[in-house]
Amino acid sequence: MTRQRLPAPTRRAPVRSAITRFLNRELPPDQQIQPRLLWPLYLSPWLILIHLLNPSPIWVLLVITLLGVYAAAYIWVRRQVGTIRLERRRRGTMLVAGDSLQEEFVLHNEGVLPLIWLEFDDDSRLPGYNPSQVVSCGANQKYTWRADATCEQRGVFRLGPHRLSTGDPFGLFRVEVQGRNSEALLVYPRVAQLPPMELPRGALVGRDRRRRPLGGDDRSPVVRGYRPGDSLRRIHWPSTAHRGDLMVSEVEAEPSGDLWIVLDLNGAAHRGSGPTSTLEYSIVLAASLTAELLSGGDRRAVGLLAAGTGPDGPLSITVPPLPGKGHLWQILAALAPAQTGDTPLDALLRHNRDLLGRGQTVVVISPDLRRPEPAEGMETSALWMAELLHLRRAGVVGSALLVTPAAADAQEGEEQVEAVLGELLTRHEITAQFLQAGTPLRASLTYRRRRTVLRTTPTGGVVVQEVEEEVG
C-alpha cells in the first residue's frame, strides 16, 4: 500500500492556524494579527537539537537571537492593535451624474510606536474610484489625504468598507483592522434643458394653461360670495364675519389635471451603451421633463411610472403625482437605479389603467419605433399606441417622446420607419416628438462650489488655491 504524502502547505495549515489563534488571544474579531514569515521560527527546534548533539554557544546565540526578534516583532504589532483609527468624510450631499465625488481621509495613530507603513484598501463600488493608499504616520499623530473621482454613471453605489494593514519593521507579522462601516451613495441622473416640445395643451408652458375656479380641494387666496350649490366646507369664516355675508374660497384646477411620465424600460426596445444609449437618454428626458414641469409657478403635479430592474431584482416605480420642486428629488431618486427589464410598454400602461384617471395627462417616453406591418399584424409599438387610444376614450390625454438611436447605433431605413410612425401617430391625434439619443443638452441643475486645488510652481513648491466653479 502506497502512503500518500500531503502537500507541504496542507500539512502546515493546522500549525499555522494554531499559531494564529495564539497570537490573537483576547483580541476583537475586527483587529487581527497575521503571521507573514514563519519558516525561520521552524528552525528553532533543529538548532536546539544540533546544540544537544554538538554543544556550542553559537547555537544558543542563534536560538536566542531568533526568538528575540520574533518576540520584539510581536510586541511591536501587539502595541499597535487598538491604536489605529480612520475617519472618512464625504464632501457634498447631492451628486448628479458627471459631478465629482470628493472624500477626505484622516488616519489617527494614538499609539507610542510610529506606523512605518500602513496600507489602506477600500472596497467601494463606485466605477473609476480607487482611494487606496500606502501612507506612514508618526506616534501620536494623524495623517490626512483626499481622493476624488467623477461620477460617470447614475445609480446607487457603495462607499466602503475598508481595511487597514500594517506590520513590524522586520516584516514578520501583519496587523489587519477591518472597517465595518459603509455608506450608500446615490448619484442622481443628469437634468438638462430640453428643446421646445409640443405637448398637449396645459402641459408645458404658462401661456398654454387655462384655469377655471372650481370647488375642489386646494384653496385659493381669492374669496367670493356664496352661491347655491357651493360646499359649506369652502366657507371662509373670517371673511364671512368681517362682511356679514357668507363668503367661500375659490380653488383653481387645471383642465389637464395631473401629469404622469411613463418611462419605457423594456430591454428589447433599447439600443446602445453608455451615455449615448437610448436608456440613458430616456432617463435624462424623464428627469429633465419633470424638473421643467415642477419648476413652474402653476403648481403642476407630476408622477412617474416605470417597470424595469434594480440592484436587487425587478423594480416597479410608481411615484404618485405631487407638485413642488421638492418632489423632483423623489423622482430623481427613483430613476437613479433603474435599468432595463422585460415589461413591454403596452403591458405597463394596461396594468396601471386604474391610476390614470379622467382629466390626467400621460407622456410616454420610449425608444420603441417599430411600426405595425399589415402582413405581420400589430407589433409592440402598435400595442402601446392602442393603449393610448384606450386611455383617450377614458378621458386621459396622451403624448409621446420617442427616442431614436444615436448615429453610431442607427440602422439603415430607420428614417423611413420614423416618418411612417410619425404619420401614424398624427393620424390618431397623438402628439409625438422625436429626439435622437446622444444629442448634446445643456445642464439645467447647476450650483456653485469651492474646492481646493494644489498647483506646483517652477521651483518645485506647492501653492494651495481655492477655486470656485459651476457644477451641473
Backbone hydrogen bonds, N-H to C=O, Kabsch-Sander energy under -0.5 kcal/mol:
donor,donor_aa,acceptor,acceptor_aa,energy
4,Q,2,T,-0.5
6,L,4,Q,-0.6
11,R,7,P,-2.0
12,R,8,A,-2.0
13,A,9,P,-0.9
16,R,12,R,-2.7
17,S,13,A,-2.7
18,A,14,P,-2.2
19,I,15,V,-2.2
20,T,16,R,-2.4
21,R,17,S,-2.3
22,F,18,A,-2.0
23,L,19,I,-2.3
24,N,20,T,-1.5
25,R,22,F,-1.0
27,L,24,N,-1.8
31,Q,28,P,-1.6
32,Q,176,E,-2.3
34,Q,32,Q,-0.5
34,Q,174,R,-3.4
36,R,172,L,-2.9
37,L,172,L,-1.4
41,L,38,L,-1.0
42,Y,38,L,-1.2
43,L,40,P,-1.1
44,S,41,L,-1.3
46,W,42,Y,-0.5
47,L,43,L,-2.4
48,I,44,S,-2.3
49,L,45,P,-2.4
50,I,46,W,-2.6
51,H,47,L,-2.1
52,L,48,I,-1.9
53,L,49,L,-2.1
54,N,50,I,-3.0
59,W,56,S,-0.7
60,V,56,S,-1.2
61,L,57,P,-2.4
62,L,58,I,-2.3
63,V,59,W,-2.3
64,I,60,V,-2.6
65,T,61,L,-2.5
66,L,62,L,-2.7
67,L,63,V,-2.7
68,G,64,I,-2.3
69,V,65,T,-2.4
70,Y,66,L,-1.9
71,A,67,L,-2.2
72,A,68,G,-2.6
73,A,69,V,-2.4
74,Y,70,Y,-2.3
75,I,71,A,-2.4
76,W,72,A,-2.1
77,V,73,A,-2.1
78,R,74,Y,-2.5
79,R,75,I,-1.9
80,Q,76,W,-0.8
81,V,77,V,-1.0
83,T,80,Q,-1.8
85,R,108,H,-2.1
87,E,106,V,-2.6
89,R,104,E,-2.7
91,R,102,Q,-2.8
95,L,186,L,-0.7
97,A,188,Y,-2.5
98,G,151,C,-3.6
99,D,96,V,-2.9
101,L,149,A,-3.6
102,Q,91,R,-0.6
103,E,147,A,-2.8
104,E,89,R,-2.9
105,F,145,W,-3.1
106,V,87,E,-2.8
107,L,143,Y,-3.4
108,H,85,R,-3.5
108,H,106,V,-0.5
109,N,107,L,-0.5
109,N,141,Q,-2.9
110,E,83,T,-3.0
110,E,108,H,-0.7
115,L,137,C,-3.5
116,I,114,P,-1.0
118,L,135,V,-2.2
119,E,165,S,-3.2
120,F,118,L,-0.6
120,F,133,Q,-3.7
121,D,119,E,-0.7
121,D,163,R,-2.8
122,D,120,F,-0.6
123,D,161,P,-2.1
125,R,158,R,-3.2
129,Y,126,L,-1.9
130,N,128,G,-0.6
133,Q,120,F,-1.3
135,V,118,L,-2.6
137,C,115,L,-1.8
140,N,111,G,-1.2
141,Q,109,N,-0.8
141,Q,138,G,-1.1
143,Y,107,L,-2.2
145,W,105,F,-2.1
147,A,103,E,-2.3
149,A,101,L,-1.8
151,C,99,D,-3.2
152,E,150,T,-1.6
155,G,187,V,-2.2
157,F,155,G,-0.5
157,F,185,L,-3.1
159,L,183,E,-3.2
160,G,158,R,-0.6
163,R,121,D,-2.3
164,L,177,V,-2.9
165,S,119,E,-2.0
166,T,175,V,-2.1
167,G,117,W,-0.5
168,D,173,F,-1.1
171,G,168,D,-1.2
174,R,34,Q,-2.4
175,V,166,T,-3.2
176,E,32,Q,-2.9
176,E,174,R,-0.5
177,V,164,L,-3.2
178,Q,30,D,-2.8
178,Q,176,E,-0.6
179,G,162,H,-2.8
179,G,177,V,-0.6
183,E,159,L,-2.6
185,L,157,F,-3.5
186,L,184,A,-0.6
187,V,155,G,-3.1
187,V,185,L,-0.6
188,Y,95,L,-2.8
188,Y,186,L,-0.7
192,A,190,R,-0.5
193,Q,442,R,-3.1
194,L,192,A,-0.6
199,L,197,M,-0.9
203,A,200,P,-1.4
208,D,205,V,-1.1
209,R,206,G,-1.5
212,R,253,A,-1.0
214,L,251,V,-2.3
216,G,214,L,-0.7
219,R,217,D,-0.7
220,S,250,E,-1.8
224,R,248,V,-2.3
226,Y,246,L,-2.1
230,D,227,R,-2.3
234,R,231,S,-1.4
235,I,232,L,-1.3
236,H,247,M,-3.1
237,W,235,I,-1.0
240,T,236,H,-2.2
241,A,237,W,-2.7
242,H,238,P,-1.7
243,R,239,S,-2.6
244,G,240,T,-2.2
248,V,224,R,-2.8
249,S,234,R,-2.6
250,E,222,V,-2.8
251,V,214,L,-1.3
253,A,212,R,-1.2
257,G,254,E,-1.1
259,L,301,A,-2.4
260,W,361,T,-3.3
261,I,303,G,-2.7
262,V,260,W,-0.7
262,V,363,V,-2.5
263,L,261,I,-0.7
263,L,305,L,-2.5
264,D,262,V,-0.5
264,D,365,I,-2.7
265,L,263,L,-0.7
267,G,341,G,-3.1
269,A,266,N,-1.7
270,H,266,N,-0.8
276,T,273,S,-0.6
277,S,274,G,-1.7
278,T,271,R,-2.6
281,Y,277,S,-2.1
282,S,278,T,-2.1
283,I,279,L,-2.1
284,V,280,E,-2.2
285,L,281,Y,-2.3
286,A,282,S,-2.4
287,A,283,I,-2.6
288,S,284,V,-2.8
289,L,285,L,-2.8
290,T,286,A,-1.9
291,A,287,A,-2.2
292,E,288,S,-2.3
293,L,289,L,-2.2
294,L,290,T,-2.4
295,S,291,A,-1.3
296,G,293,L,-0.6
299,R,296,G,-0.5
302,V,322,L,-1.8
303,G,259,L,-2.6
304,L,319,V,-1.9
305,L,261,I,-2.5
306,A,317,I,-2.2
307,A,263,L,-0.5
308,G,315,L,-2.9
309,T,339,Q,-1.9
310,G,313,G,-3.6
313,G,310,G,-1.4
315,L,308,G,-2.9
317,I,306,A,-2.6
317,I,315,L,-0.5
318,T,316,S,-0.6
319,V,304,L,-2.7
322,L,302,V,-1.4
327,H,324,G,-1.0
328,L,325,K,-1.4
329,W,325,K,-0.6
329,W,326,G,-0.6
330,Q,326,G,-0.6
331,I,327,H,-1.6
332,L,328,L,-2.6
333,A,329,W,-2.1
334,A,330,Q,-1.4
335,L,331,I,-1.9
336,A,332,L,-1.7
338,A,335,L,-1.0
339,Q,309,T,-2.0
341,G,265,L,-2.9
348,L,344,P,-1.9
349,L,345,L,-2.3
350,R,346,D,-2.4
351,H,347,A,-2.5
352,N,348,L,-0.7
353,R,350,R,-1.1
355,L,352,N,-0.8
356,L,352,N,-1.1
357,G,355,L,-1.2
359,G,395,G,-2.5
360,Q,357,G,-1.6
361,T,258,D,-2.8
362,V,397,V,-3.1
363,V,260,W,-2.9
364,V,362,V,-0.6
364,V,399,S,-2.8
365,I,262,V,-2.7
366,S,364,V,-0.6
366,S,401,L,-1.9
369,L,367,P,-1.0
373,E,377,G,-1.1
376,E,373,E,-1.0
377,G,373,E,-1.6
379,E,377,G,-0.5
383,L,379,E,-1.7
384,W,380,T,-2.2
385,M,381,S,-1.9
386,A,382,A,-2.1
387,E,383,L,-1.8
388,L,384,W,-1.8
389,L,385,M,-2.2
390,H,386,A,-2.1
391,L,387,E,-2.3
392,R,388,L,-2.1
393,R,389,L,-1.7
394,A,390,H,-0.9
395,G,392,R,-1.6
396,V,391,L,-2.7
397,V,360,Q,-2.2
397,V,395,G,-0.5
399,S,362,V,-1.6
400,A,431,T,-2.4
401,L,364,V,-3.7
402,L,400,A,-0.6
402,L,433,Q,-2.6
403,V,366,S,-2.2
404,T,402,L,-0.6
404,T,435,L,-2.4
409,D,406,A,-1.3
410,A,406,A,-1.0
414,E,411,Q,-1.5
417,V,413,G,-1.5
418,E,414,E,-2.6
419,A,415,E,-2.0
420,V,416,Q,-2.5
421,L,417,V,-2.7
422,G,418,E,-2.5
423,E,419,A,-2.1
424,L,420,V,-2.2
425,L,421,L,-2.4
426,T,422,G,-2.2
427,R,423,E,-2.2
428,H,424,L,-1.4
429,E,426,T,-1.6
430,I,425,L,-2.8
431,T,398,G,-0.8
431,T,429,E,-0.6
433,Q,400,A,-1.5
435,L,402,L,-2.6
437,A,404,T,-3.1
439,T,436,Q,-1.6
444,S,191,V,-3.3
445,L,191,V,-1.1
446,T,444,S,-1.0
447,Y,471,V,-2.1
449,R,469,E,-2.5
451,R,467,V,-2.3
453,V,465,Q,-3.1
455,R,453,V,-0.6
455,R,463,V,-2.7
457,T,461,G,-2.3
460,G,457,T,-2.2
463,V,455,R,-3.5
465,Q,453,V,-2.7
465,Q,463,V,-0.5
467,V,451,R,-3.0
467,V,465,Q,-0.6
469,E,449,R,-2.4
471,V,447,Y,-3.4
